[in-house]
Amino acid sequence: MKKLSETERYQLNQRIRLNMDESDAQLFSNAEKRRVHIGKERRRVILCWVAVAVFYILSVLLVCDLMNNNFSFAWWMKHFLRRCNDVIDLIAGNHLQSGIHFWLTQYASALIAGMALGASGACFQALFHNPMASPTMLGIEAGGTLGKTVFLLFFYTPMVSAMTFSYDAYSLEVQAMTIWQRYSQYILTFFGCIVVVIAILIVSKVSARGKLQTVPLVVGGTIFTTSVEAFLNLFIYYTANYGDTTVLSELESLQAGSYTAITIPTQLLLFAIPALVPLPIMLLLSGRLNVIAFGEDEARAMGVSVGVERVVLILLSTIMTAAVVSFCGAISFVGLMIPHIARYFVGQDLKYVLPVSTCLGGIFMLLAFDVSYMMRGFVDAGSVVNVAGGLIFLVFMIRSRMLTGHGSFN
């Protein structure tokens, strides 16, 4: 918008006074201010996106192994300058001295996973009118675990390079694989998540006589999750006593959650497409999601097709969460905790809650990966998220109760 000069603004105010009474002139002036003024919520959204970029850059350049015996300020500066030179060489197309591709990919995978889980959690809580809703409530993690178990039973082949811990040997072996050998575990895990959610949607709609209601969805997801966990415990017990311990470690990594599976840009691209492509569609539908959050009767009265749009948003959130489960494992608390923190900053409007949840989820996962790397991987990033997320969420609930004076929190 063109900025008015002082003379033009004075003439405009004179015309307003001649043609409007005082109240109308004030309304017009306020409307003009809103057009040229960026609101508090929008400023916070912009700051969150800037913070995501800053945290990613700082993580790549500054985070280092704190358990190194030679750690000192001089060593840390050498590490920082080496990473900076690697980035410059990468941009200039020069020969790289270290694996900067590896670190950029690892940190990007953590960022994308957090963004997907944060947005999915905000969407689920709005759809089901439940502050305890999360992306895992419909059995997504259980379906991914079932798909990964099928892969381990019928298609799993241990990599030779995994025994030597050589990144070069690993890269050569990955290049020699077929597409199915390289990506079969991710494909089966992803489709396990999708198939389970679709099955629960169908069963819920049949049991509710053609309507998609919250209670049958939650009950169906809980029953399926419990059943899969019982089967998985039996499988782990059998594998620990009679099977291959490598298979057991693969299942444990899936349950703990980590980012070690994504090591090359091709894998990152395969992960980023289903994890991020639904996000712009979800942001475009955030206004409709606001209407649905008021309640089904109110939404229908305002002309919103609740059933169709709820299914679309559930499937979009499921695709994003399934991508995270396929590549990073079962990571809890992010989708449950982050939307509450986002609402604390920007209120209840989902036009702002969704992007802020996306940014805060990415920042939280970056911090968890930083802690895991600084401890030399002795603690998986998923474990850091689960422990820290539980503690932060507990503190947030207690603080909210103290401020509101009752047990509800938003």
Residue pairs with C-beta under 8 A, 6 or more apart in sequence:
1 35
1 36
3 36
4 12
16 25
16 28
16 29
17 25
20 28
38 46
41 346
41 347
41 349
41 352
42 352
44 345
44 346
44 352
44 356
45 346
45 352
45 355
45 356
45 359
48 355
48 356
48 359
48 360
48 363
49 355
49 359
51 359
51 363
52 111
52 115
52 359
52 362
52 363
55 362
55 363
55 366
55 367
56 107
56 108
56 111
56 362
56 366
59 107
59 366
59 369
59 370
60 83
60 87
60 103
60 104
60 107
61 80
61 83
61 84
61 87
62 80
63 370
63 373
63 374
64 71
64 76
64 79
64 80
64 374
65 71
65 373
65 374
65 376
66 374
66 375
67 374
67 375
67 376
68 75
82 97
82 98
83 100
83 103
85 97
86 96
86 97
86 98
86 100
87 100
88 94
89 95
89 96
89 97
89 100
90 96
90 100
90 101
99 167
101 264
101 265
102 167
102 263
105 262
105 263
105 264
105 265
105 267
105 268
106 259
106 262
106 263
106 369
107 366
107 369
108 268
108 272
109 259
109 262
109 268
109 271
109 327
109 328
110 259
110 362
110 365
110 366
110 368
110 369
110 381
111 362
111 365
111 366
112 268
112 271
112 272
112 275
112 276
112 362
113 259
113 275
113 324
113 327
113 328
113 331
113 365
114 334
114 338
114 361
114 362
114 363
114 364
114 365
114 366
115 275
115 276
115 279
115 358
115 359
115 361
115 362
116 275
116 276
116 279
116 320
116 321
116 323
116 324
116 361
117 135
117 320
117 321
117 324
117 331
117 334
117 335
117 338
117 361
117 365
118 334
118 335
118 338
118 339
118 342
118 357
118 358
118 359
118 360
118 361
118 362
118 364
119 279
119 282
119 317
119 320
119 354
119 357
119 358
119 361
120 135
120 317
120 318
120 320
120 321
120 335
121 133
121 134
121 135
121 334
121 335
121 336
121 337
121 338
121 339
121 357
121 361
122 338
122 339
122 342
122 350
122 353
122 354
122 357
123 282
123 289
123 313
123 316
123 317
123 354
124 133
124 134
124 135
124 137
124 314
124 317
124 335
125 131
125 133
125 134
125 339
126 289
126 290
126 292
126 293
126 350
126 353
127 133
127 289
127 292
127 293
127 310
127 313
127 314
128 137
128 214
128 217
128 218
129 214
129 293
129 295
130 214
131 340
131 408
131 409
131 410
132 336
133 336
134 332
134 335
134 336
135 317
135 318
135 320
135 321
135 335
136 225
136 321
136 330
136 332
136 335
137 218
137 221
137 222
138 196
138 197
138 200
138 217
138 218
138 220
138 221
138 314
138 318
139 196
139 197
139 200
139 220
139 221
139 222
139 224
139 225
139 228
140 193
140 196
140 197
140 318
140 321
140 322
140 325
141 193
141 225
141 325
141 330
142 196
142 224
142 225
142 227
142 228
142 229
143 192
143 193
143 194
143 195
143 196
143 197
143 224
143 228
143 322
144 189
144 190
144 192
144 193
144 254
144 322
144 325
144 326
144 330
145 192
145 228
145 232
145 251
145 254
145 255
145 330
146 192
146 196
146 228
146 231
147 188
147 189
147 190
147 191
147 192
147 193
148 185
148 188
148 189
148 192
148 250
148 251
148 254
149 231
149 232
149 235
149 251
150 188
150 192
151 184
151 185
151 188
151 189
152 247
152 250
152 251
155 184
155 185
155 188
156 185
156 247
156 250
157 181
158 244
158 246
159 170
159 173
160 169
160 173
161 169
161 170
161 172
161 173
162 170
167 263
170 263
171 264
174 182
174 263
174 264
183 270
185 326
186 261
186 270
186 271
186 326
186 327
187 326
189 254
189 322
189 325
189 326
190 274
190 322
190 323
190 325
190 326
193 318
193 321
193 322
193 325
193 326
194 318
194 319
194 322
196 224
197 314
197 315
197 318
199 224
200 217
200 220
200 221
200 224
201 212
201 217
201 311
201 314
203 216
203 220
204 212
204 213
204 216
204 217
204 220
205 211
205 212
207 216
208 216
211 307
212 307
212 310
212 311
232 251
235 251
236 248
236 251
239 245
239 247
239 248
239 251
240 248
253 260
253 329
253 380
254 329
254 330
255 329
255 330
256 329
256 330
256 380
256 382
256 383
257 328
257 329
257 330
257 331
257 380
257 381
257 382
257 383
257 385
257 386
258 328
258 329
258 372
258 380
258 381
258 382
259 328
259 369
259 381
261 267
261 327
261 328
262 268
262 271
262 327
262 328
267 327
271 323
271 326
271 327
274 319
274 320
274 322
274 323
275 320
275 323
275 324
276 320
278 316
278 317
278 319
278 320
279 320
279 358
281 316
282 289
282 313
282 316
282 317
282 354
283 354
283 355
285 309
285 312
285 313
286 350
286 351
286 354
287 350
287 351
288 304
288 309
289 309
289 313
289 350
289 354
290 349
290 350
290 351
291 298
291 299
291 302
291 304
292 299
292 304
292 306
292 309
292 310
293 348
293 350
296 306
299 306
300 306
321 335
324 331
325 331
328 382
329 382
330 382
331 365
331 382
331 385
331 386
332 385
332 386
332 389
333 385
333 386
333 389
333 390
333 393
334 361
334 364
334 365
334 385
334 389
335 361
336 389
336 393
337 389
337 392
337 393
337 396
338 357
338 360
338 361
338 364
339 353
339 357
340 393
340 396
340 400
340 409
340 410
341 360
341 396
342 352
342 353
342 356
342 357
342 360
343 353
343 410
344 396
345 356
346 352
346 353
346 356
347 353
348 410
364 385
364 389
365 381
365 385
368 381
368 382
368 384
368 385
368 388
369 381
371 379
371 381
371 384
372 379
372 380
372 381
372 384
396 409
397 409
400 409
400 410
401 407
401 409
